[in-house]
């Protein structure tokens, strides 16, 4: 498959996975065309064969063709497919930017490995905010992996906080929810916050610390007043969905600590549903999951189970999950959905998915806790005893008590 973009390679691979067979000849292409036609998606065998290089020369398919294949893979269209690829299999030359002296992931990684901060500043200066999304996320993962173990961690964090692209790669693109020893929240407050002027990004910092303090220390954060003072000046309609999800979570946590959540939880859910109307399924997953965690932390599990409109949205998200695209937000909703189904003795058959460890190094504690919890719901015999005995202590140690309350 010559001259193909990484996204087209990913599309071809996922189509073969969905079909259950490889497309290596005209007969395979004809079979694929017949399968798609059953879904009222009409693509000629010749077009499919050309896309896979069976018929020469290769030619990039028309966008209408790509849209149809994306729809078969449960995406809205080709653009939605590209936006939702977090682990695109790049061809061997995709990252070789050294020859043009552009931004290089290899140079970035080498500068991090040797803690050569002068070189790091230089390579960051070559990056652009509009780099390919996959490049941005790969760079963020690299920086996130090194910053945790860096001997000069504070110096590295200060460098990133003073660099516009450093913001993008680390504080805004890579968010360490595990936050071991509070290194990330302290860096946000001490290094990042003084260097940002955008009020929504400031609000995000307050939200992150408030959430961390609530879930891990089980107490309200001193930053609540700053959050409330800033929040009244901003409009949720102008916030990024990640900012909205944290904003709503914090409102719920604050009401919980003020002892008024019994009076306000339904109002919060009503606002959530209104905010979700303009969001895609993945964005809704983040919006709902963070608020669910906050409400469950304060014991509102059964009330949530009986909220029909919210559960209709969550059912749609779970049942429409996309292959090869999973997030912690969807993981949270999966656990909720399973617990709700068991609560109502629902007979629906659902095979839980599992996220690959490498892609979620910054959320490993919550990821692991959710996996233990899901396992506890299906375990029996001595396996059940072992999980039950250890789940509570793990959740307490990692600050994810909402998971224990979800299955408890």
Secondary structure, 3 states (H helix, E strand, C coil): CCCCCHHHHHHHHHHHHHHCCCCCCHHHHHHHHHHHHHCCCCCCHHHHHHHCCCCCCCCCCCHHHHHHHHHHCCCCCHHHHHHCCCCCCCCCCCCCCHHHCCCCHHHHHHHHHCCCHHHHHHHHHCCCCCCCHHHHHHHHHHHHHHHHHCCCHHHHHHHHHCCHHHHHHHHHCCCCCCCHHHHHHHHHHHHHHHHCCCHHHHHHHHHHHHHHHHHHHCCCCCCHHHHHHHHCCCCHHHCCHHHHHHHHHHHHHHHHHCCCHHHHHHHHHHHHHHHHCCCCHHHHHHHHHHHHHHHHHCCCHHHHHCCHHHHHHHHHHHHCCCCCCCCHHHHHHHHHHHHHHHHCCCCCCCCCCCCCHHHHHHHHHHHHHHHHHHHHHHCCHHHHHHHHHHHHHHHHHHCCHHHHHHHC
